[in-house]
Amino acid sequence: MLDITTQLTTNPKQKPAPDELGFGHYFTDHMFILDYTEGIGWHDGRIVPYQPISLDPSAMIFHYGQSVFEGLKAYVTVDNEVLLFRPDQNFKRLNNSNDRLCIPKIDEEYALEALKQLVSIDREWVPNAPGTSLYIRPFIIATEANLGVHPSNRYQFIIIMSPSGSYYKEGINPVKIMVEQQFVRAVRGGTGAAKTGGNYASALKGQEIASKEGYAQTLWLDGKENCYVEEVGSMNIFFKIDGKVITPALNGSILPGITRDSMIQVLKSKNIPVEERRISIEEVVEAHNNGTLEEVFGTGTAAVISPVGELKYLNDKLIINKGEIGEVSQMLYDTLTGIQNGSIEDTFGWTIRL
Ligand SMILES: *Cc1c(COP(=O)(O)O)cnc(C)c1O
């Protein structure tokens, strides 16, 4: 096993007040860095004070976008312990993304060990007000100084961490979303199933148009026939129709969310029927028109659940569950956040205590 050296900061930062946290504004005192050099492999794992990194302007990340990332959270439990939610799944998915972007794989166990050490060192940065958490952002960038188009021969794997505020300070209010007609997020054979920056860059335009029209997110349809539902914003999506919960099957262009997988397992454990299959936007509209569209919600690490109260499709505005959070959405939210804050027993074995 590779080891990890630690250099502690001599200049700890002031921690922000819990109600000022927001998302992604503040960073903890330390970060983890691991280098990759062709012929040597991954080497020099180290925890160092949080600081800027210096790269050659020709570093490949700036030009061709060869990079991958992850997002997960650490939570303070009701017993004042710190836990991580399914971190092994994040490093497994990071390696799947690496494979798609021609980035050398990392040792998942080593990465988890590095993460645990980093969180332990910055333990005081894990906020404990209700709903708050420490957002963790592992990422890999191509650092070879070269403008040729080929996989980089050098990389850096970095983990930074950001205390984040409660997503639902004012309670869970369902959002309005717009079905995107002009742009697509991902196509068959593309990089939709990998967590890579380019997917986000290409989604900005649709997002910008939606927010100008007063919608919080875009609902993405498939890139080939433009009729099957794929994702909502950067979340996976679920529909409850006539008592059954339906989510698009992983088809290679949908990001396999860890929250998505957790929701499916919770639903099965409660004997609520759940189907992973193709679902067209027409099927959703039809269900709405005949009164069987009961709930719609997005899932992801940041919000856990984001209920949808209105769906705009062409000239129709579908109002879902009177614009209120549904029963199943609320149950899933309570179950997952309860497991994450330790107030509900984790019968799934998802959490890792530091
Ligand atoms: C990260 C991400 C998700 C959600 O994944 P989680 O593991 O549940 O956080 C969904 N869709 C896209 C496009 C994503 O990048």
The ligand as an SDF file (V2000), in Angstrom:
LIG
                    3D

 15 15  0  0  0  0  0  0  0  0999 V2000
  -23.6270   13.2970  -10.2700 C   0  0  0  0  0  0  0  0  0  0  0  0
  -24.7670   13.2260  -11.1820 C   0  0  0  0  0  0  0  0  0  0  0  0
  -26.0000   12.6350  -10.8140 C   0  0  0  0  0  0  0  0  0  0  0  0
  -26.3140   12.1650   -9.4160 C   0  0  0  0  0  0  0  0  0  0  0  0
  -25.4270   11.2200   -8.9090 O   0  0  0  0  0  0  0  0  0  0  0  0
  -25.3780   10.9420   -7.3480 P   0  0  0  0  0  0  0  0  0  0  0  0
  -24.3550    9.8750   -7.2180 O   0  0  0  0  0  0  0  0  0  0  0  0
  -26.7210   10.4990   -6.9330 O   0  0  0  0  0  0  0  0  0  0  0  0
  -24.9890   12.2290   -6.7010 O   0  0  0  0  0  0  0  0  0  0  0  0
  -27.0000   12.5400  -11.7650 C   0  0  0  0  0  0  0  0  0  0  0  0
  -26.8180   13.0110  -13.0190 N   0  0  0  0  0  0  0  0  0  0  0  0
  -25.6730   13.5930  -13.3950 C   0  0  0  0  0  0  0  0  0  0  0  0
  -25.5370   14.0880  -14.7810 C   0  0  0  0  0  0  0  0  0  0  0  0
  -24.6080   13.7190  -12.5020 C   0  0  0  0  0  0  0  0  0  0  0  0
  -23.4700   14.3090  -12.8890 O   0  0  0  0  0  0  0  0  0  0  0  0
  1  2  1  0
  2  3  1  0
  2 14  2  0
  3  4  1  0
  3 10  2  0
  4  5  1  0
  5  6  1  0
  6  7  2  0
  6  8  1  0
  6  9  1  0
 10 11  1  0
 11 12  2  0
 12 13  1  0
 12 14  1  0
 14 15  1  0
M  END
$$$$
